[in-house]
Amino acid sequence: MSQLSYARYGKDNVRLYKVDKDPKTGIHTVVEQTVRILLEGDIETSYTKADNSVIVATDTQKQTTYILAKQNPIDPPEQFAAIIGNHFVNTYSHIHAAHVKIIQHRWTRMEIDGKPHPHSFYRDGDEIRVVEAVTREGQGSSIRSKIEKLLVLKSTGSAFHGFHRDEYTRLPETWDRILSTDIEAGWQWKLFKTLEEVKAIDFNGAWKAARDITLKIFAEDDSASVQATMYKMANNILAVVPQIEAVDYALPNKHFFEIDLSWHKDIKNTGKDATVLAPQSDPNGLIQCTVTRKPTKSKL
Ligand SMILES: O=c1[nH]c(=O)c2[nH]c(=O)[nH]c2[nH]1
């Protein structure tokens, strides 16, 4: 005999666009998102007994997303994810949890003749802002925010030496190398018991702070390793946003290989003379960490 051990279902890839038009200034602000909703609850019989009466149709979930987007701000995405999650948990007594993922795509305002344009935007890269929210009946919303696909490179200011060596080691030490990575940075918020608690948070300010810190430390740190640099980034974010409980990074180390061109007229292109290099697609290093606050010591 078998049993249903876990189930959730919902609508994925709901594409959403919202424009806010300021009637006074004529300035438009646009947001584009891709939304995923997955519901959990007393839905076993829909799988085991073909009982569709417990199914809030995935089409209903899509229509609800549009209606909630009309009735509420969809930016910041953290708040909109909690609004969606609360709606499903509060509206249907047999739905006990809602997992909502929102990907926010970039639409950056154009500057024309040095002035911000009121209604024209461009996609300035593949970078996305991601939110993963889980709202549970009677508990509140657990929210994780992320930056993904932010591709960066520095042409110096990175070293890697002093690492463990043994008979398997071939990598030479270096005091000056290229550092390039596709930034994936996440931060877990404290548990929000109510939607009001969610609405009190400056999520956009935190996203900007996390992004600014990540880029500033990437650029300015005299990097000893990806590990040491990412730890500094995480520490800094925890220091400036008190409602964040944990920061995590996953950074691929995208390698650039030197090319020895000495076979051709003794061209010097290695070590400090290396200016033409070969970017590698794979394999790549992958360095991950999660940084949390130390528990405060009791004064007793
Ligand atoms: O910053 C680095 N961390 C490593 O763990 C590692 N391993 C490696 O081969 N190169 C690097 N670089």
The ligand as a MOL file (V3000), in Angstrom:
LIG
                    3D

  0  0  0     0  0            999 V3000
M  V30 BEGIN CTAB
M  V30 COUNTS 12 13 0 0 0
M  V30 BEGIN ATOM
M  V30 1 O 38.9530 32.2510 -3.8690 0
M  V30 2 C 39.1870 31.0490 -4.1190 0
M  V30 3 N 38.7400 30.0880 -3.2630 0
M  V30 4 C 38.9850 28.7480 -3.4660 0
M  V30 5 O 38.5300 27.8940 -2.6600 0
M  V30 6 C 39.6970 28.3860 -4.6180 0
M  V30 7 N 40.1000 27.1990 -5.1340 0
M  V30 8 C 40.7560 27.4640 -6.3050 0
M  V30 9 O 41.2360 26.5860 -7.0690 0
M  V30 10 N 40.7990 28.7980 -6.5410 0
M  V30 11 C 40.1380 29.4150 -5.5090 0
M  V30 12 N 39.8770 30.7030 -5.2320 0
M  V30 END ATOM
M  V30 BEGIN BOND
M  V30 1 2 1 2
M  V30 2 1 2 3
M  V30 3 1 2 12
M  V30 4 1 3 4
M  V30 5 2 4 5
M  V30 6 1 4 6
M  V30 7 1 6 7
M  V30 8 2 6 11
M  V30 9 1 7 8
M  V30 10 2 8 9
M  V30 11 1 8 10
M  V30 12 1 10 11
M  V30 13 1 11 12
M  V30 END BOND
M  V30 END CTAB
M  END
